[in-house]
C-alpha cells in the first residue's frame, strides 16, 4: 500500500469559483513508483486523481497543469513528510 505524501484540492474550489453545485476535486501524490495516474469519479461526481511521486515530478516538469497546480497549491494536507519529521525529532 502506498503512503500519501500530500493531497490538495483542485479545480473550481482551488480558485474560489465553486458554487452550490460544484463537485469536489482532489489530487493526491503518493510514494508509489507507478507511472499511472489513477483517476476516479464517485457517485456524486467528485473527481479524484492519485499519482506516484516519480510520475508526478515527470508530469510537473513537462508542464501538466494538474501537477503544476498541485505543486503550488496553498491548500495542501501533508501526510508522509509530517510523520517522518515527527519520527526524527
Backbone bond lengths (Angstrom), bond angles and torsions (degrees), N, CA, C in turn:
res aa  C-N    CA-C-N  psi(-1)  N-CA   C-N-CA  omega(-1)  CA-C   N-CA-C  phi
1 X - - - 1.456 - - 1.523 109.10 -
2 X 1.309 116.10 132.32 1.456 121.42 -179.59 1.522 110.73 -77.93
3 X 1.323 114.72 145.74 1.471 121.22 175.27 1.520 108.75 -91.25
4 X 1.310 116.16 141.81 1.459 121.51 178.14 1.531 109.27 -79.88
5 X 1.323 116.10 131.07 1.459 121.33 174.15 1.527 108.68 -89.34
6 X 1.345 117.16 -53.53 1.454 119.61 172.72 1.517 110.40 -155.01
7 X 1.314 114.02 158.59 1.463 122.97 174.36 1.519 107.42 -129.11
8 X 1.315 115.65 141.30 1.456 120.12 176.89 1.525 109.64 -139.94
9 X 1.306 115.94 157.24 1.452 119.74 171.37 1.515 107.83 -82.01
10 X 1.316 116.42 157.61 1.463 119.73 172.24 1.511 108.19 -149.89
11 X 1.286 116.64 178.72 1.456 119.89 -176.51 1.523 111.39 81.99
12 X 1.315 115.72 -150.53 1.467 120.90 -172.88 1.525 113.19 -61.45
13 X 1.321 118.19 -33.18 1.474 120.49 -179.21 1.531 112.09 -69.77
14 X 1.305 117.28 -33.45 1.463 120.15 178.39 1.522 110.96 -64.90
15 X 1.324 116.27 -36.14 1.460 120.52 -175.99 1.522 114.09 -97.22
16 X 1.333 116.94 2.31 1.451 120.27 177.58 1.519 114.35 77.97
17 X 1.333 117.19 20.19 1.460 121.04 -179.74 1.523 112.82 -101.85
18 X 1.311 118.00 7.52 1.464 121.20 -176.90 1.523 110.65 -68.45
19 X 1.306 114.98 148.36 1.462 121.82 175.51 1.526 107.56 -129.89
20 X 1.297 117.67 -179.50 1.465 121.87 -174.16 1.533 112.51 -55.71
21 X 1.313 118.74 -31.19 1.460 121.54 -178.58 1.521 114.84 -95.24
22 X 1.326 117.71 5.09 1.467 120.75 -177.44 1.524 111.68 -70.25
23 X 1.320 114.34 145.42 1.459 118.88 174.30 1.524 108.99 -81.35
24 X 1.322 115.98 176.60 1.463 121.82 -178.75 1.519 107.40 -118.09
25 X 1.314 116.93 111.83 1.463 122.40 -177.02 1.521 110.17 -103.59
26 X 1.328 116.75 133.83 1.464 120.62 176.04 1.522 110.09 -126.90
27 X 1.320 114.88 152.39 1.464 123.17 178.23 1.515 106.06 -129.99
28 X 1.324 117.26 120.93 1.462 122.54 -176.06 1.513 110.13 -119.86
29 X 1.337 116.29 133.76 1.459 122.85 175.45 1.518 107.56 -110.02
30 X 1.342 116.07 130.60 1.464 121.71 -179.55 1.521 110.37 -118.29
31 X 1.333 115.35 174.21 1.462 119.75 177.34 1.526 112.44 -85.42
32 X 1.310 117.69 11.82 1.463 123.02 179.65 1.524 110.83 -64.72
33 X 1.326 115.73 149.53 1.467 120.51 175.40 1.526 111.43 -97.67
34 X 1.325 116.45 8.05 1.463 121.72 179.16 1.525 110.38 -62.55
35 X 1.312 115.83 146.82 1.463 120.64 178.00 1.522 111.29 -104.22
36 X 1.327 116.06 19.87 1.461 122.00 178.08 1.516 110.41 -106.63
37 X 1.297 115.78 146.91 1.462 120.99 169.10 1.519 105.65 -101.28
38 X 1.323 116.31 119.52 1.466 120.26 179.00 1.515 108.04 -91.78
39 X 1.319 116.24 120.05 1.456 120.57 179.58 1.512 108.97 -119.62
40 X 1.320 115.47 138.75 1.459 119.99 178.52 1.526 109.47 -145.43
41 X 1.321 114.09 156.21 1.456 121.86 176.54 1.520 106.58 -128.14
42 X 1.332 116.88 128.02 1.459 119.15 -179.69 1.523 110.26 -84.24
43 X 1.312 117.64 -178.64 1.457 123.02 -177.19 1.513 114.69 -62.81
44 X 1.332 117.37 -18.37 1.460 121.13 179.85 1.528 112.49 -98.83
45 X 1.331 116.85 6.31 1.456 121.15 178.04 1.513 114.83 85.48
46 X 1.334 117.53 9.17 1.458 121.07 179.00 1.525 109.70 -77.99
47 X 1.323 115.75 130.74 1.469 121.86 -177.27 1.517 110.68 -95.46
48 X 1.338 115.31 139.81 1.457 119.95 177.23 1.527 108.25 -135.21
49 X 1.325 115.86 128.37 1.468 122.04 175.19 1.520 107.82 -117.77
50 X 1.342 115.96 132.77 1.464 121.71 178.68 1.525 107.38 -127.46
51 X 1.329 116.19 128.88 1.462 120.96 -176.12 1.529 109.59 -139.17
52 X 1.326 116.16 144.51 1.461 121.66 175.44 1.522 110.65 -74.26
53 X 1.319 116.00 157.06 1.466 121.17 -174.98 1.530 112.79 -59.61
54 X 1.333 118.43 -40.97 1.470 120.18 -179.52 1.521 111.21 -63.07
55 X 1.325 115.77 -47.16 1.459 119.39 179.49 1.525 110.77 -67.62
56 X 1.329 117.56 -37.25 1.464 121.30 176.94 1.521 110.55 -57.33
57 X 1.330 116.88 -47.91 1.467 120.31 -179.50 1.524 111.35 -65.08
58 X 1.341 117.14 -39.76 1.468 120.48 176.98 1.522 110.56 -61.46
59 X 1.319 116.56 -45.33 1.458 120.54 179.61 1.530 111.43 -64.45
60 X 1.323 117.01 -43.24 1.467 120.59 179.85 1.527 110.86 -63.03
61 X 1.325 116.89 -42.48 1.469 120.00 -179.78 1.526 112.17 -68.27
62 X 1.333 116.37 -24.55 1.468 119.07 178.73 1.529 111.69 -89.25
63 X 1.344 117.42 -1.79 1.458 121.15 175.28 1.516 115.32 92.93
64 X 1.318 118.00 14.07 1.470 120.56 177.66 1.525 109.19 -57.01
65 X 1.339 116.81 122.72 1.467 119.67 -174.53 1.523 111.60 -62.76
66 X 1.327 118.93 -37.68 1.468 119.81 179.50 1.525 111.03 -63.22
67 X 1.310 117.11 -43.28 1.462 120.74 -178.50 1.524 111.63 -68.86
68 X 1.313 116.95 -41.89 1.469 120.35 179.02 1.523 110.10 -65.84
69 X 1.336 117.58 -40.94 1.468 120.76 175.90 1.525 110.64 -59.69
70 X 1.333 116.43 -45.15 1.467 120.55 -179.54 1.525 110.75 -63.93
71 X 1.324 116.88 -40.84 1.463 121.52 -178.82 1.524 111.35 -60.93
72 X 1.321 117.22 -42.34 1.455 120.90 -175.39 1.529 114.26 -100.94
73 X 1.316 117.73 4.65 1.460 120.87 -179.76 1.527 110.90 -62.88
74 X 1.328 116.95 131.56 1.464 119.57 177.03 1.534 112.01 -79.04
75 X 1.328 116.45 -6.54 1.462 121.60 -176.78 1.523 108.54 -109.72
76 X 1.331 116.10 82.76 1.464 120.90 -178.92 1.511 110.33 -122.55
77 X 1.302 114.71 149.08 1.451 121.12 172.23 1.523 106.21 -117.88
78 X 1.318 115.75 104.76 1.461 121.78 -177.99 1.521 109.59 -82.54
79 X 1.314 117.47 136.28 1.454 121.24 -177.37 1.530 111.47 -116.70
80 X 1.316 116.09 -73.86 1.461 121.70 -172.44 1.525 112.13 -59.88
81 X 1.314 117.88 -43.96 1.467 120.68 -176.14 1.535 111.00 -66.51
82 X 1.318 116.95 -36.72 1.464 120.26 177.79 1.523 110.11 -64.82
83 X 1.314 116.56 -44.98 1.462 121.23 179.41 1.521 110.49 -62.93
84 X 1.335 117.31 -44.49 1.468 120.50 -179.61 1.525 110.30 -62.99
85 X 1.330 117.78 -39.77 1.460 121.59 179.06 1.524 110.44 -63.35
86 X 1.298 117.22 -41.79 1.474 121.03 179.65 1.524 111.21 -64.24
87 X 1.327 116.94 -35.84 1.461 120.71 -179.28 1.527 111.90 -71.15
88 X 1.336 116.49 -32.81 1.464 121.50 -177.99 1.523 110.99 -73.65
89 X 1.317 117.47 -35.97 1.467 122.34 -175.50 1.481 112.46 -70.18
